[in-house]
């Protein structure tokens, strides 16, 4: 049985918390913009920002 180091992103609680918060953020705005008459391009900007943040967070953990 292997014990994972504390620096492992799958063990580190703050990383999980950040992922949960960002996921909640995108779901909230997805539902909000899907039920309103706002243009789709604003929603797409939020999707791109969210995706970029996830890539940056994952990139920092892999170093």
TACOR-V136386 format. One record per residue. RES is the residue in one small letter. PHI is phi in whole degrees, -180 to 180 (999 if undefined). OMEGA is omega in degrees with one decimal (* if undefined). Layout:
res & phi & omega
RES & PHI & OMEGA
RES & PHI & OMEGA
This chain:
res & phi & omega
x & 999 & -177.8
x & -98 & 176.1
x & -94 & -178.7
x & -76 & 177.2
x & -68 & -179.0
x & -66 & -179.8
x & -81 & 178.4
x & -64 & -177.2
x & -63 & 179.4
x & -81 & 179.9
x & -102 & -174.6
x & -70 & -176.0
x & -64 & -178.9
x & -58 & 178.2
x & -66 & 177.4
x & -66 & 179.8
x & -65 & 178.3
x & -62 & -179.9
x & -63 & 178.6
x & -65 & 179.6
x & -64 & 178.9
x & -67 & 177.9
x & -65 & 177.1
x & -64 & 178.2
x & -58 & -176.6
x & -71 & 177.8
x & -66 & 178.9
x & -59 & -178.4
x & -73 & 175.7
x & -63 & 179.7
x & -67 & -178.6
x & -64 & -177.7
x & -76 & 179.0
x & -71 & -178.2
x & -98 & -179.9
x & -113 & -179.0
x & -98 & 180.0
x & -70 & 179.3
x & -62 & -177.0
x & -68 & -175.6
x & -62 & 176.4
x & -67 & 176.9
x & -64 & -179.9
x & -65 & 176.4
x & -63 & 177.6
x & -63 & 178.2
x & -63 & -179.5
x & -65 & 178.7
x & -62 & 179.6
x & -62 & -179.4
x & -63 & 179.0
x & -62 & 178.7
x & -63 & 179.1
x & -63 & 179.6
x & -64 & 179.6
x & -65 & 179.7
x & -63 & 179.9
x & -67 & 178.4
x & -66 & 179.4
x & -69 & -179.4
x & -73 & -175.0
x & -82 & -176.9
x & -78 & *
